[in-house]
Every structure is written in C-alpha cells, then in structure tokens.
C-alpha cells in the first residue's frame, strides 16, 4: 500500500469516527429533549386534571347556589320566576 493510499484510508477513518461522534451527540441531545418534553407533558396533564376537578366542583348544584347567593341573585326552582309561587 502506498503512502498516499494509507493517508487516504486514515483520513477516511478519522472522518467516519468524527461522524459517529457527531451522530451520537445529536442522538443524546434528542433523547434529552424527548425527556424534557415528556416531563412537561406530565406536568401539563396534572394541571389539566386539577383544572377539570376545579371545574367539576364549580358545577356542583350546591356551589352554584352558594355563588348565586353571594352575588345576590334570587334562585328559584325551574319553572318559577319569583318567590310568590312558593
């Protein structure tokens, strides 16, 4: 094998080695980003569940009556428009 050929082979091996290192670095960065996004997804799901629970509590009939009373609204059963019919 001639010297120029040996240098070419050596240069190609170095280039392949550098390419492998770069690909592994990018792969590690992608894995870290996936992990961050997964954690963010879990956090957002927990916030969503908490908000859904708050909404369910606010939709309870007792909560609606209590809030209406706090705001000074008169609350009557369905079909009645005043306290006169009671």
KANORRA-V110641 format. One record per residue. N is the residue number from 1. RES is the residue in one letter. SS is DSSP state (2 for helix, 1 for strand, 0 for the rest). PSI is psi in radians with two decimals (999 if undefined). Layout:
# KANORRA-V110641
((N/RES/SS/PSI) (N/RES/SS/PSI))
This chain:
# KANORRA-V110641
((1/X/0/2.35) (2/X/0/2.84) (3/X/2/-0.82) (4/X/2/-0.67) (5/X/2/-0.72) (6/X/2/-0.73) (7/X/2/-0.68) (8/X/2/-0.77) (9/X/2/-0.77) (10/X/2/-0.76) (11/X/2/-0.70) (12/X/2/-0.69) (13/X/2/-0.70) (14/X/2/-0.75) (15/X/2/-0.73) (16/X/2/-0.75) (17/X/2/-0.78) (18/X/2/-0.72) (19/X/2/-0.71) (20/X/2/-0.75) (21/X/2/-0.76) (22/X/2/-0.76) (23/X/2/-0.73) (24/X/2/-0.66) (25/X/2/-0.79) (26/X/2/-0.69) (27/X/2/-0.74) (28/X/2/-0.71) (29/X/2/-0.73) (30/X/2/-0.71) (31/X/2/-0.72) (32/X/2/-0.73) (33/X/2/-0.71) (34/X/2/-0.75) (35/X/2/-0.75) (36/X/2/-0.79) (37/X/2/-0.63) (38/X/2/-0.78) (39/X/2/-0.71) (40/X/2/-0.69) (41/X/2/-0.76) (42/X/2/-0.78) (43/X/2/-0.76) (44/X/2/-0.64) (45/X/2/-0.70) (46/X/2/-0.71) (47/X/2/-0.71) (48/X/2/-0.80) (49/X/2/-0.69) (50/X/2/-0.74) (51/X/2/-0.67) (52/X/2/-0.65) (53/X/2/-0.75) (54/X/2/-0.75) (55/X/2/-0.72) (56/X/2/-0.69) (57/X/2/-0.70) (58/X/2/-0.44) (59/X/2/-0.13) (60/X/0/2.43) (61/X/2/-0.72) (62/X/2/-0.71) (63/X/2/-0.68) (64/X/2/-0.78) (65/X/2/-0.78) (66/X/2/-0.80) (67/X/2/-0.68) (68/X/2/-0.71) (69/X/2/-0.69) (70/X/2/-0.59) (71/X/0/-0.07) (72/X/0/0.34) (73/X/0/2.50) (74/X/0/2.24) (75/X/0/2.15) (76/X/0/2.74) (77/X/0/2.80) (78/X/0/2.41) (79/X/0/-0.19) (80/X/0/2.47) (81/X/0/-0.10) (82/X/0/3.03) (83/X/2/-0.16) (84/X/2/-0.59) (85/X/2/-0.09) (86/X/0/999))
